[in-house]
Amino acid sequence: MDAAVATWPEEMKAQVLVHVMCLYAVALKAAERDPSKGHPLIKYVSKALASYGIKINNN
């Protein structure tokens, strides 16, 4: 997947990042309703971004 993304124009990468961050925000909001369960997208998005050196503080 990294090889495919490397061929994308920078504008497309930025747009995808915006969409991913919107999904992350929705997952955080959903997790607020039932904090004991959390939301799987929070973990996956955090790990994916961390692999690219982007750290998210979700406190």
Kinemage of the C-alpha trace (Angstrom):
@kinemage 1
@onewidth
@group {chain A} dominant
@subgroup {mainchain}
@vectorlist {calphas} color= white
{ca met a 1} P 0.000 0.000 0.000
{ca asp a 2} L 2.865 2.365 0.761
{ca ala a 3} L 4.147 1.930 -2.798
{ca ala a 4} L 0.730 2.802 -4.226
{ca val a 5} L 0.335 5.865 -1.998
{ca ala a 6} L 3.807 7.046 -2.997
{ca thr a 7} L 2.530 7.477 -6.564
{ca trp a 8} L -0.371 9.725 -5.548
{ca pro a 9} L -0.168 13.484 -6.067
{ca glu a 10} L 0.414 15.460 -2.858
{ca glu a 11} L -3.034 17.045 -3.076
{ca met a 12} L -4.670 13.609 -3.049
{ca lys a 13} L -2.615 12.548 -0.021
{ca ala a 14} L -3.730 15.668 1.831
{ca gln a 15} L -7.381 15.034 0.975
{ca val a 16} L -7.187 11.449 2.212
{ca leu a 17} L -5.564 12.638 5.446
{ca val a 18} L -8.423 15.097 5.988
{ca his a 19} L -10.974 12.323 5.511
{ca val a 20} L -9.116 9.988 7.867
{ca met a 21} L -8.978 12.699 10.521
{ca cys a 22} L -12.732 13.283 10.110
{ca leu a 23} L -13.351 9.563 10.649
{ca tyr a 24} L -11.102 9.723 13.701
{ca ala a 25} L -13.097 12.651 15.115
{ca val a 26} L -16.382 10.801 14.576
{ca ala a 27} L -14.946 7.706 16.288
{ca leu a 28} L -13.836 9.815 19.260
{ca lys a 29} L -17.309 11.296 19.542
{ca ala a 30} L -18.886 7.833 19.381
{ca ala a 31} L -16.496 6.622 22.077
{ca glu a 32} L -17.579 9.496 24.342
{ca arg a 33} L -21.062 7.987 24.495
{ca asp a 34} L -19.737 4.680 25.823
{ca pro a 35} L -16.131 5.118 27.009
{ca ser a 36} L -15.927 1.557 28.311
{ca lys a 37} L -16.134 0.193 24.754
{ca gly a 38} L -14.071 2.765 22.900
{ca his a 39} L -14.069 2.546 19.119
{ca pro a 40} L -11.808 0.346 16.956
{ca leu a 41} L -11.089 3.135 14.467
{ca ile a 42} L -9.339 5.160 17.173
{ca lys a 43} L -6.734 2.445 17.650
{ca tyr a 44} L -6.254 1.759 13.924
{ca val a 45} L -5.990 5.388 12.857
{ca ser a 46} L -3.610 6.178 15.736
{ca lys a 47} L -1.355 3.246 14.791
{ca ala a 48} L -1.383 4.124 11.100
{ca leu a 49} L -0.494 7.758 11.740
{ca ala a 50} L 2.177 6.775 14.272
{ca ser a 51} L 3.816 4.610 11.618
{ca tyr a 52} L 4.310 7.836 9.640
{ca gly a 53} L 5.631 9.727 12.648
{ca ile a 54} L 2.386 11.552 13.457
{ca lys a 55} L 1.455 11.317 17.133
{ca ile a 56} L -2.081 12.000 18.268
{ca asn a 57} L -2.935 12.790 21.852
{ca asn a 58} L -6.451 11.430 22.270
{ca asn a 59} L -6.946 12.450 25.902
